[in-house]
Amino acid sequence: MKDKLKIEFITDDNPLYVLPFFEEFLRHYAEEFEILRVSRCRSMGKRSRIKLIRGLACLYGFTGFLRLSARLLASRASGLLPFSRRAGSAHSLSQLCRNYSIPCEKTENPNRPKFVERIKREAPDLLISVACPYILKESLLAAPRLGCLNIHHAPLPRYRGMMPTFWQMFHRETKVGLTIHWMDAKIDEGRAVLQSALEIAPQETLDHLIRRSKRHGAHCMAQALRKIASQTQTVVTLDQSQASYFSFPTLEEMREFRRRGLRAI
């Protein structure tokens, strides 16, 4: 029997918008690939908590921010409890991974030598970034046997950078894109393994679209991994002349999002 592809995930510890990807991936593909570990970083990495809260309050509005906060607190609290598949959906990434007997550990900056050395020692075929809040440096990118993959929820090279779903809605795109690509030292510039898109439903909120696209992304990731495992992947070099980069939106851009009749939640 052919050996399974050995993978490790590195991700953001966000139960609202990252957990849907892992729920979908593990439900359908946990037996197909050998998942060595899920490493989770502090949500939003080094970003200031105060600035983040201020921005989200502006984007979601007072009532929406309270709803989002209540969901987050409920997920954090419920995520501390034991989880059984018969009990329904998991409330945290660590809870979900326990259910599938997959190690799930907190990590600080993954570029630190200790993390890089562990990756070299455990030798996964692939390290996969799912909303990892850190820019991975060359020492880490070179550590896995085959390299590092990233899933970006936008068509690349357009919409490089942060909060791509927000920016696609902001510019009134009719579809939200998705790109799975090899990572290199430059952000969102590696060769694409797979690209896909989802129609944005009329009146769909940012909150709903992010969660729906994360679930779609899980199936796309499985397709990409199958191509890599079977050596049938066809990589596409991205045309950087068409590139654009977006950072975390300003408070004024968040207000403009709402003025355009777009809803965050």
N, C-alpha and C positions, 0 to 999 in steps of 0.2 A: 504494500500500500504506500502511495506517495505521501511523504511527510506533509503535515499541515504547515501553512505559512505562519511563522511566529511573529506576533505583533504586540506592541505596547502602545497604549494611548497616553497622551498628555493633554490635559484639558483645564478648563476653568471650573471652579467649584461653585456652579450656579444651578440650583435645583429647578429653576423656572425655565431656562432656555437652553441648557445643555443636556439635562436629564432626558428629554424626549428623544434625542439622537440615540443615546445608549439604551433606553428602553426598547426602541425599535431594533437596533442592531443586535442586542443580546437575545431578544425574543426569537429572531429569525436566523441568526448566524453564529451563535455562541459555540455550536458544535462543529462548524465548518472551518474555523480558524483557531489556532492556539493563542489565546490571549494571555500573555504573561503577567500583565499588570495594567492597572489604570492609575496614573499619577495625576493628582489634581492640585492645581495652584490656587492661591488666594484669588478670590473673585476680582477681576479687573486689575490684577497684578499690583503695581505700585501706585495706581491712580488714587488721589486723595479721596477719602470717604466723604468728606464734606462737599467737595466739588461734585462728586458723583450724585449724592443725594439731592443737591440743589438742581443739577441738570435733569434728573429723572422727575423731580417734582414739577419742573417747568414743562417737560415733555408730556407727562401723563395728566397734568392738572391735579388739583388738590384731591378730588374724589378718587380719580384714577390711581394716584400715588398711594392713597390709603388702602385701596383694594390690592394693589401690587404688594405693598408692605405686609398686609395681612396674609396674603398667599405665601410670601417668603417666610414669615415667622412660623406659619402653620407647617410648611414643608420642613423647616429646620427642626422644629419640635418633634414632628412625626418621624423624621428621619433617624432619630435616636433610638426608636423602638425596633425590636426584631421584626423581620419581614418574612412572610410566607407567600408563595406564588398564589395560593388560594385567597389571600387577603386583598388582592387587587394591585394597583400600581404602587411602585416604590415612591418614597418621598425624598430620598437623597441618593446620591451616586454611591456612597459607601454602602447604604442599605441594599441597593440593587445588586452591587457586586458581591456582597455576602451571599445573596440568594443563588448566585451562579458560581460560588467558590472561586472568585477571581480576586487576587490581592488588589486593594485600593488604598493608596497611601497619599498623605499630604506631602507636598514638596515646596520648597521656597523657589528661588530663581533656578530653573533647570540648567542654566549655563554654568553653574558652579562645578568645580572639579569633581566633587563627590558624586554628583548625579551622572556626570559624563562617564566617570570610571565604572559606575554600576552598569550603565548601558553597555559599555564595552565588555564587561565581565559576563553579563547575562545574555548578550549577543542575540537580540531580536533581529529578525529579518528587516522589519520596518518599525520606525517610530512614527506615530500618526498624531498630528496636531488637530484637535477639535476645539476651536476657539481658545487656544492657549494664549494667555495675556502677555507673554513675553516674546521678544524677537530672538529666535534661536541662532546661536553663533556657530561658526564653522566647525569648532571642535566637537560640538554635539551633532551637527548635521552629518558629520563624517563617521560617527560612532556605530550606527546600525549597519548590518551587512549590505543591504540594498539601498539605504538612504532614508529620507524622511518625507512623508506625505502631509499635505495640508488640505483641508476642505474649507473653501471660501464661498460664502453664500451670495455670489454675484458673478456675472460674466467678466472674466479677466481677459485683457488687461484693463478694461473699463472697471470702474468702481473698486480699485485697489484701496486698501486701508481699513479704517474702523467703521463699524455699524453699517455694513453695506445694504442691509434690508431697509433701514431708515432712508438712506440716500436714493435707493431705487424708487421707493414710494414718493419721496420728496420731489423727484424729477418726473413723476407721473408715468413711470414705466408700466406697461400692461403685464409684464412677466417679471418674476424674480429669478435671477440666474443662479447657477452653481458651478463651481470649478474645483476639481480635485487635481492637484498638481504636485510635482516634485519640488521640494524646497531647496533654495540656494541662499546665498548670503544677502541677496537683495529681496526686499519684502514683496511677496506676491508676484514674483517674476519667473519662477521655475516653469519648466515645460508641463503642459497640461496632459493628464492621462484621460480625463473624462470631463465633459461639460454637459449640462442639462438645464432645464428651465421649468418653472411652474407658473401657470396663469394666476394673476392676482385677482381674487374674486371681488365683485362690486361691494363696496362698503366694508371690505375686510380691514380689520384693525392690524396695526403693527404687531401687537402681542400675539394674535392668532396666526399671522403669517410667519413669524419667526418660528413658532412651535411646529407649524405644519411643514415648513421647509426643512427643519431639523430632522423630522421623521423621513421625509423624502431623501434627505442626504444620507441617511443610514443605508438605504437600499442602493444608492449610487456608490457609496463607499464599498459595499460588498461586490458590486460589479467591477469596480476598479481593481480590487484585490484579486478577484478571480483572473482578470486579464494579466496581472503581474505574476501570479502563481503559475499560470499556464504559458507565460512568455508570449502572449498574443497582444500585448498592449501596443497601441500606436500613439506615440507622444506627438504633441503639437507645440511648436515653438510659438510663443505668444508675440504678436506684433506690437512692440512697445511704442511704436509711433501713435497707436490708438489709446495709449494709457492715460488714465486720470487717477488722482489720489485724493481721498477724502479722510479727514481727521474726525475726531469726536466733535459733533456739532456744537456750535455756540448756543447760548441762551436765545439769541435773536433768531437763529435758524430753527430752533425748536418751536419758538412762537410762530414762525412763518409756516412751519409744518401744520400747525393747528389752524392757522388762518386760511390755509388752502383747503380746509374742509376734511383733512386727513385725521384719522383717529388713532391714537396710540393704544387705547384699551377700551 
